[in-house]
Amino acid sequence: MSYRIPVPSYGFLDVQHHNTRVFGSHKNQGEVPPESPRPGVPEKTALQEHSGPGNLLTHPGYTTATSSYVKNVTGPRPALYKSQSPPINDFNFKSLCYNTESQCVFAHIRATSGSVVTQVNSHPFVFGRHVFMHNGVISNFSSIRREMTSLLSFDAYCNVLGSTDSEHAAALYITNLTNSGGKESWEKAYPLKKMHEAMQKTVIQILTLQKNLLGEANTPNSLNLCTTDGTKMLAIRFRNHISQQPPSLYWSEFAGRTLNTKYPGNPDNKDGGSADAGTEIGEAGMMGKHTIIASEPTTYDEKEWHLIKRNCALMVDEDGIEREEELQYDEGLNARDPKFDDRVGSSK
């Protein structure tokens, strides 16, 4: 099933297990009217420019207004909207989608893995200009939660408002990214290499806690994590098992035109001539450079999508250039999945 979404920029749409996330960036700015997304819990993050009180930015197609003045802060800021109402029934959500423009958009529909259904437990999680999302689960989280919080900086610990494994992972990532810095360090942008190093360290710390505290009772994690500072993006597809694959995670630099309702065609099939959209609207209206990351392809054309390799990170720089890089970790931190491994062993 495909969704037309307002992504004029980098985009991440995650519909794995009914969790939907959208992340994105794009060099051209134009209106992308949305269609109603999948019913669930919507969470929108649009990074907008703050340059003064009551700032109103005008762009081709429509305008974007900053929501408030933030003292001593300039540059991109996450504007966060969360609701427990299904998007198709949320009047405010629809209006925001039709009238919001951003270089980077995240969207998420949450299916709880056990924690309370409440807004504070819903993704994404925001630390200054940095935004974080997770699809999957930290296994046996309750058994490592206390020790995991001891690794957090004071301000990161105080910023954890909910009870999910994902938000604690986000707090650990921002602690590593800023070298345990305070809130002021969350307003800075960091090199993509440092973002990758912080994410890799976060994964290793989680695996190490599990191995040390749980021993043979430890089980594998599914850690599809994504973060952005509004100009760069990092997404990983990871599972610490010797042979199991992580949940799927794809990326595309072409699907935005198919999903964009300005263009002819249908994301679900080839009827309507999407392939000819460029010639029909002319070069001036062509879709600019963009990246969409999704747990499953959101258009019918599989050639538009690339599967992120197992235990690898997709890195998207300020110019929208994508590259994959393997996550380095000690394979001694892999864990057994008793049901899977015993079944495979008995079949041999």
N, C-alpha and C positions, 0 to 999 in steps of 0.2 A: 504494500500500500504506500502511495506517495503523498507527500504534503507539500503544498506551495507555501513557502515561508519568506518573511521579509529579511533576506540576507543579502545586502548589497556589499558584502565584505567577506572576511574569513568566516567560515561557517562550520559548525559541528552539529549534526542532527543524529541523535542516538535513540533508536527505537528498540534496542535490544531488551527483551523481557519487559516491554511496556515502559521502559525508561526512555524519555526523549530529551536529547540535549542538542542544542544548536550552537556552533561556534563558527565564526567566519571573518574573512577580510577581503577587500575588493578595491581596486584602484579607481574605478569609475563610480560616481554616485548618481543614482537614479531611483525612482520609485519602484518598489516591488510590492504591489498589493497582495496581502496574504489571503489564503483560503483557510477555513477553520481547521486547526491542527487536531491531532488525535485527542479524544477526551481523556482527562486526567488532571494532574496537578501542575499548572503552568508556572514556570519561573523564567523571567526574562531579565537579561542583563544587557544593557546597551551602554557602551563606553562613549561618552560625549565630552566635548571640550569645555572646560571652565576657564574663562578669561576675565571674568568680572561679574559683579552683581547683575542679575536679571539679563544675562547675556542671551541673545537670540541669534542663532546661526541660520542663514538662509542659503539654501542649495537648490540646484535645478530639480524641479519636480515637487518639492515640498520643503517645509522648514522644520528645524529641530530646536527646541528650547531647553536650556538647562533648567533643572528643577529647583536649584537653590544656589546660593553663594557659599562656597566652602573656604574658610579663612586660610590664607597662606598656602593654597593649593592651586596649581595650574596644570594644564595638560589633561589627558583623558581620565575620566572618573566613571566607575560603574554606577549606572542607574538601575536599581534592582526593583523588580515587581514580583511578588509571590502571592498566590491565591490557592485556596483549597477548592475553588469552584472549577468545574470543567470549562475549558476555554470556550466551547461553543455557547455556553450560558453566561459568560463573563463579559458584560457590556464594556467595562473599562479596558479589559485586555484587548478586545477587538479595536477599540478606538486608538489605543496606544500603538498597536501594530500598524494601523493605517497612517499614523502621523509621526512615526519615529524613524530617524535615519541614523545609521551608525556604521563605523568602519569595522566593528566587531560585535557579533550578537551570539549569546548563548541562550538556549531554551532547553527545558528539562521537564519531563513528566515522571514522577517518582512512583515506584512500586516498593513499598517498605520491605526490608529484610528482617523485620522484627521490632524495630524501634517505633516510638509513638508517631502517629500521623498528625503532624502539626507543622506550621509554617517554618519554625526555626530549624526543623529537621530536613527541610527541603533544600535541594541544591538550587543554584550554586552557592558557594561560600566565598565571602568577600573579605579581603584583608587589604585595606588601602586601595591601590589601583589594581591589585592582583585578584583574579577570580579562579576558582577551582571547582572541578566536578569529578565524579567517580561513577563508573558503572561496574558493578561486581560486588565483592564482599571481602572484608578482612576476616578470615576464619578465626573462630574462637576469640573474638574481639574482647569479650568481657573478661577473659583470662589474662589479657595483656594490657588492658586499658589503664590500670593504675600506673604501671611502669612506663607506658607510652606517654602519659601526661607529664612524667618527670623529665622527659626529654624536651618539653616545650619551653620556649621563652615565656617570661611572665606575661607580657602583653598578648602573645598568641594564646596562652591558656585562658586569659580573661575574655578573649574574643570568641571562644567556643560557647555558643548559646544553647546548642542542642545536645543530643546524646548519641549521634550516629558515629559509626566507624569512619565514614567519609569525611566528616568535619574535623575529626581528630587527625586524619591523614593530611588534610589541608593545613591545619595548624602546624604540623610537623614539617611540612614542605616549606611554609613561609619562615619557620625558625631556621631551617637549613639555608634557605635562599639568602636571608639577611644576616647570617651568622649570629643568631639570637638577638638581633636588633630590636629596638622598640618600635612603637607605631610610626614614628617619623620615617623609619627605614622602609615602611610599606609603600610610601609614596614615590619611591625611586624605581626606575627601570633598570633591569640588570641584563647583561649579555645573555644571548640564547645558550651559550655554552654553560654559563653558570646556572641557568634554569635547568638544563639537562643534568648537571652534576647534583643539584639539590634534589631533583626528582629521583635520581638513581640512589642517592644516599637515603632518602626517605624509604624507598622500597627495601633496601638492605637492612635498615634499622628495624623495620616491622618484621622481616623474616628472621632476623637474629633474636629478637625478643621471643618470638614464637618457638624457635628451636631451643633456646635456653630454658624457657619456662615450661614448655609442654613436652619436650622430648619426643617420644614415639607417638604420643597422642596428637601431635601436630598434623594438620591437614592443609592442602594447598589453598592459596588465595587466587581470586580473580581480580586483577588490578588494572582496569582500563581507566587511566587517569588523564585529565586534560587541564591545562592552565594557560592563562594569557595575562599580559599586562596591558592589553589594548592595541599593541603594535606588533607583538610576536606571539607565537603559539607553540605549545608543546603538548603532544598526546602520546601516551604509551599504551601498548597492548601486551599484557604480561600475565603469566601464570607459572608458579614455581612447582612444576611437576615435570618428571623426566620425559613424558610423551604427550600429555594432554595439551590441547590447544586452548588458548584464552578465548573469551567471547570475541566474536568478530568485530573488526573495526576497519573501515574503509575510508579512503579520501579521494576527492575528485577536484580537478581544476576546470572541468567542463560542464558539470551537471547544473550549475547555476543558471545557465541560459534555458535549459529544459524546464527547470522549476519556476523560472521567472514568468509571471503571467503577462508581461508586456510582449512576450514572444508567442508566435503560433505554436500549436502542438500540445500534446498530452504527455505528462510524465509517465503514465502507466502503459502506454503503447505508442507505436510509431504513427498512428493515425493523426492527421492534422499537419504533418510536414514540419516537425521541429528541425529536421536537418536542413531545411531550406530557409529557416528563420533569418539567417544573416543576410541573404540576398533580398528577402522581402522587406526588411526594415532599413537596409543600407548600412554601410560601414560606420557611419556616425553614431548609430544606435547600438553597436555591438557591445556585448557584455564584456566588462573589463576583467583584469586579472583577479582571480578569486580562488579560495580554497574552502571546500566543504568536507568535513569529517563526519562519518556516520557509522553507526554500528551495523547497518545494513544499507545496501544501495537504495536510494530513494527515487531512482528513475529506472525505466525498463531496460535501458541500454547498458549492459554490463561492461562494455568497452570504455565507458566513462569513468570507471572506478578501479582503484588499486587497493588490494588488501594489505594492510600494514603487517609486516612479517612478525612472526611469533617472537615475543620478548624483545621488541624493538620500539624505538621512539620515532615519531614523525615530528620534525622540527620545521617551522615556517618562520622565516625571518621578516624583517621590516619591509622588504621588497616583494614579499609573497613567494619567495623561492623555497620550495619544499625539498627536504632530504630526509632519508631514514638512517638511523644509527642504532646499532645494537646496544642493549643494556648489559653492562658488565657486572656480574655477581658470582659469588662462589656457589657452584652447583651443589655443594654440600648442604646448602640451605633449601634445596628442594624437599618437598614433603610427599608422603604417600596418600593416595585416595583409597582407603580400604575397600570400598565397594567396587570401584573400578579395577584396582590392581588385583584383587582376589579373583574377580571374574575373568580377567585377562589371563591370570596365572593358571586357573583351572581349565581354561580352554586349550592350553598348550599341551 
